[in-house]
Amino acid sequence: MTRRLPTMVFVCLVLLSTGFVCAQDAVNFNEKTDGPWSDVANTTITIPKVSSVQLDASVSSAEYGGFTGINVIPAETGWVLNYAAAKNFEGPDDTSFTWYMAYDDNNLYIGLTVKDDVVRSNDPPASFWKDDSVELVIGPYNDRYSINTDDQTQAYDVGGHVYFNYQGVISADRAAGDVKFSNGVQWVYGENGDVFAVGKETPGGWTLEARIGKSMLNLNGNGLDMKQGSVFDFDIGLDDDDGADLALQYWWASRWYVANFFPANENFELLTDEEIATRAYLDPDSDAFGLLGDLTMSQPLRYSQTGEVKLGAPGASVTDWSLR
């Protein structure tokens, strides 16, 4: 598709030429604006393999196998959701984040360093999206379906409102009937469990590290196998609470996606390798060239909007995140 210069950026360039400084307008952000978040090259990365990551909320590139941290700033390198009752953004020190990712034979590791001038979490876990928290979308099958992640049906997809608050507390609670987080397996949250996170407040913000176990993403050979070369759908977003609940939510990736990109057979595990490779499960009546610009949904993203992550070798090079 033809890339167009966002109106917001054009206005900024004009103002800069006259000597004025122009900040990105995240409050009035147009969700259908192209940017680094919609660029396939910028949202396709390779992550390195490591021996392990110590979850202590102390994040470094070295611990993540030399991964180059990806900086996400609302409306500059991050896509802003058209939801918060009253948006607020006063610059990168108000809210922005850098994230890291690596893997070993049994786990995915995700680390964040967050700039945040007001660090806050005062809602119950089911409403952590109103607090300072991180949201994740993980599609182990890399199927790119146009399915609302709140309505996902695959056993190992990590979608819907799945998140940790800044302290590392998880929102999903299987005992309470929340099956949006790997609903095909029994799982335990905890230091020795299938999923765990540790977070803490820091000067000017907060940091967090999370571990997602292979058992959450693969069972009996189905799902992400944690082997070099495997590719999966992935997105990461941040919720910012400035004191009156959600002030802004923004995401690393938000790609254009094809209309009617749905499976013909929801039981994905029964498809053959050839059917998966050729994407024979897609609706044959869909218009492969009909871009569905429905990026105005309040929550959440679709798998086809996410970025893609490839499992690389130890020390694998990582695509830098930058405006080009």
C-alpha positions in Angstrom: 0.0 0.0 0.0 1.1 3.6 -0.6 2.7 5.1 2.5 1.5 8.5 3.3 3.1 11.1 5.6 0.8 11.5 8.6 -0.8 14.9 8.9 0.5 15.3 12.4 4.1 14.8 11.2 3.6 17.2 8.3 2.4 19.9 10.6 5.4 19.3 12.9 7.8 19.6 10.0 6.2 22.9 9.0 6.5 24.2 12.6 10.1 23.0 12.9 11.0 24.9 9.7 9.8 28.1 11.4 11.7 27.5 14.6 8.9 26.1 16.7 9.3 22.8 18.6 6.5 20.3 18.0 5.6 17.4 20.2 3.7 14.4 18.9 0.0 14.7 19.6 -0.9 11.5 21.4 -4.1 12.9 22.8 -5.6 13.6 19.3 -3.9 10.7 17.6 -5.6 9.2 14.5 -5.6 5.4 14.9 -5.5 5.0 11.1 -2.2 6.9 10.8 0.7 5.0 9.3 4.0 5.0 11.2 6.7 2.7 12.5 4.0 0.7 14.3 2.5 -0.3 10.9 5.7 -0.9 9.1 6.3 -4.7 8.6 10.1 -4.3 8.7 10.0 -2.4 11.9 7.6 -4.8 13.6 9.5 -8.0 12.6 12.3 -8.9 14.9 14.6 -11.7 15.9 15.3 -12.4 19.5 18.4 -14.2 20.9 18.6 -17.4 22.8 20.0 -17.2 26.3 20.8 -19.6 29.1 18.3 -18.0 31.4 17.1 -14.6 32.7 17.0 -13.8 36.4 13.7 -12.2 37.2 14.7 -9.3 39.6 13.2 -6.3 37.7 16.8 -5.2 36.8 16.8 -5.1 33.0 19.9 -5.0 30.8 20.7 -5.7 27.2 23.5 -8.0 28.2 21.1 -10.2 30.3 18.8 -10.5 27.2 21.6 -11.8 25.0 22.6 -8.4 23.6 19.0 -7.6 22.5 18.7 -4.0 21.4 16.0 -2.4 23.5 13.0 -1.2 21.5 11.8 2.2 22.5 8.1 2.9 22.4 6.9 6.6 22.6 3.2 7.4 22.2 2.4 8.7 18.7 6.1 8.7 17.7 7.1 5.1 17.7 4.0 3.7 19.4 0.4 3.3 18.2 -2.1 5.0 20.5 -5.4 3.3 21.2 -8.5 5.4 20.8 -9.6 4.8 24.3 -9.3 6.5 27.6 -12.2 8.5 28.7 -9.8 11.5 29.2 -6.5 11.0 27.5 -3.4 12.7 28.8 0.2 12.7 27.5 2.8 15.3 28.4 5.9 13.8 26.8 8.2 10.7 27.1 8.8 11.3 30.8 5.1 11.1 31.4 5.0 7.7 29.8 7.2 5.7 27.4 9.0 2.4 27.6 11.8 0.2 26.3 11.3 -3.5 26.0 13.6 -6.5 25.7 12.9 -10.1 24.8 14.9 -13.4 24.8 14.2 -17.1 25.1 15.6 -20.4 26.2 14.5 -24.0 25.7 11.6 -23.6 28.1 10.6 -19.9 28.4 10.1 -16.6 26.8 11.5 -13.6 28.8 10.2 -10.1 28.5 11.8 -7.1 30.3 10.6 -3.4 30.4 12.1 -0.2 31.7 9.3 2.4 31.9 9.4 6.2 32.2 6.4 7.3 34.3 6.0 10.4 36.4 3.1 8.9 38.4 3.4 5.3 39.3 0.1 3.8 40.5 -1.9 0.6 40.8 -5.0 0.8 43.0 -7.6 -1.4 41.1 -8.3 -5.1 41.5 -6.5 -7.5 39.1 -9.4 -7.7 36.7 -9.2 -3.9 36.1 -5.4 -3.6 35.9 -5.8 -2.0 32.5 -6.8 1.1 34.4 -3.5 1.2 36.2 0.2 1.3 35.3 0.5 -2.1 33.7 1.8 -4.0 30.6 -0.5 -5.9 28.2 0.6 -8.8 26.0 -0.7 -10.6 22.9 1.1 -13.8 21.9 -0.1 -16.0 19.0 2.0 -19.2 19.0 0.6 -20.3 15.7 1.5 -17.2 13.8 -1.8 -17.5 11.9 -2.4 -13.7 11.6 -6.2 -14.1 12.1 -8.4 -11.1 12.2 -9.8 -12.2 15.5 -10.5 -9.9 18.4 -8.1 -11.2 21.1 -10.9 -11.1 23.7 -12.7 -13.7 21.6 -9.8 -16.0 20.9 -10.5 -19.7 20.8 -7.1 -21.3 20.3 -5.8 -23.3 23.2 -2.4 -21.5 23.6 -3.1 -18.0 22.4 -2.3 -15.3 25.0 -4.8 -12.6 24.2 -7.5 -10.5 25.6 -6.8 -8.4 28.6 -3.7 -10.3 29.8 -1.3 -8.1 31.7 0.8 -7.5 34.7 0.7 -4.4 36.8 3.9 -2.5 37.5 4.5 -4.7 40.6 4.4 -7.9 38.5 1.0 -9.1 39.7 -1.0 -10.9 37.0 -4.5 -10.0 36.0 -5.6 -13.4 34.8 -7.0 -15.7 37.4 -8.0 -19.2 36.3 -9.8 -19.8 39.6 -12.0 -16.9 38.9 -12.9 -18.3 35.4 -10.5 -16.2 33.3 -9.5 -18.5 30.5 -8.1 -15.9 28.1 -4.5 -16.9 29.1 -3.7 -20.3 27.5 -7.1 -21.8 28.0 -6.0 -25.2 26.7 -3.7 -26.0 29.7 -3.8 -25.9 33.5 -1.3 -23.3 34.6 0.1 -21.8 37.8 1.3 -18.3 38.4 4.3 -18.1 40.7 8.1 -18.1 41.1 8.2 -21.8 40.4 5.0 -21.8 38.2 4.3 -21.6 34.5 4.2 -17.8 34.4 5.7 -15.2 36.7 6.7 -11.6 36.8 8.6 -9.2 39.1 8.2 -5.4 39.0 9.3 -2.4 41.1 9.1 1.3 41.1 12.3 3.1 40.1 13.3 6.8 40.1 11.2 8.3 37.3 9.3 5.2 36.5 9.3 1.4 37.0 10.8 -1.8 35.7 9.4 -5.3 35.1 10.5 -8.7 34.0 8.2 -11.6 33.1 8.6 -15.2 32.2 6.1 -17.1 30.0 6.7 -20.9 30.1 6.7 -23.2 27.1 3.9 -25.1 28.8 1.7 -22.0 28.3 2.3 -22.0 24.6 2.7 -25.6 23.6 1.1 -28.9 24.6 1.6 -32.3 23.0 3.6 -30.7 20.1 1.0 -28.1 19.2 1.9 -24.4 19.5 5.3 -22.7 19.8 8.1 -25.2 20.0 10.8 -22.8 21.3 13.2 -23.9 18.6 15.4 -21.7 16.5 13.6 -20.4 13.5 10.1 -20.5 14.9 7.9 -17.4 14.4 5.0 -16.2 16.5 2.6 -13.2 16.6 3.5 -10.7 19.4 2.5 -7.3 20.6 3.2 -5.4 23.8 1.3 -2.4 25.1 1.4 -0.1 28.1 -1.4 1.3 30.2 -0.6 4.6 32.0 -2.6 5.8 35.1 -1.9 9.4 36.0 -4.1 9.4 39.0 -7.6 9.2 37.7 -7.4 5.7 36.1 -6.4 5.1 32.5 -4.9 8.2 30.9 -3.3 6.5 27.8 -2.8 3.1 26.2 -0.3 2.5 23.4 1.3 -0.4 21.6 4.5 -1.3 19.8 2.8 -2.6 16.7 -0.5 -2.0 14.8 -0.3 -3.3 11.3 -2.9 -3.0 8.5 -4.7 -6.2 8.2 -6.9 -8.1 5.6 -10.6 -8.3 6.0 -12.2 -11.7 6.8 -8.9 -13.3 7.8 -10.5 -16.1 9.7 -10.0 -19.8 10.0 -12.4 -22.1 8.1 -11.8 -24.7 10.9 -11.5 -23.4 14.4 -9.9 -26.6 15.6 -6.5 -25.6 14.3 -4.8 -28.6 15.8 -6.5 -30.9 13.3 -5.1 -29.1 10.3 -2.2 -30.7 8.4 1.2 -29.1 8.1 0.5 -28.4 4.4 -2.9 -26.8 5.2 -1.2 -24.6 7.7 1.7 -23.7 5.4 -0.6 -22.8 2.5 -3.1 -21.1 4.9 -5.9 -23.2 3.4 -8.0 -22.4 6.5 -8.7 -18.9 5.3 -12.2 -17.9 4.1 -12.1 -18.5 0.3 -14.6 -15.7 -0.2 -12.4 -13.1 1.5 -11.0 -10.2 -0.5 -7.2 -10.6 -0.2 -6.8 -7.0 -1.2 -9.5 -5.5 0.9 -7.8 -3.8 3.8 -10.0 -3.5 6.8 -9.1 -0.2 8.4 -11.0 -0.9 11.6 -8.4 0.4 13.9 -10.9 2.4 16.0 -12.0 -0.5 18.3 -11.6 0.4 21.9 -10.1 -2.9 23.0 -8.1 -4.9 22.2 -5.9 -5.6 19.2 -6.3 -8.4 16.6 -3.6 -11.0 16.0 -3.2 -9.7 12.4 -2.3 -6.3 13.8 0.6 -7.6 15.9 4.2 -7.7 15.1 6.1 -10.9 14.5 9.0 -12.4 16.5 11.5 -15.1 15.3 13.5 -17.2 17.7 17.2 -16.7 16.8 20.5 -18.1 17.7 22.5 -17.0 20.8 23.6 -13.4 20.2 21.3 -13.1 17.1 21.1 -9.6 15.7 18.0 -7.7 16.5 16.3 -5.1 14.2 16.7 -1.7 15.7 13.6 0.3 16.3 13.9 3.7 14.7 12.0 6.2 12.5 13.3 5.9 8.9 
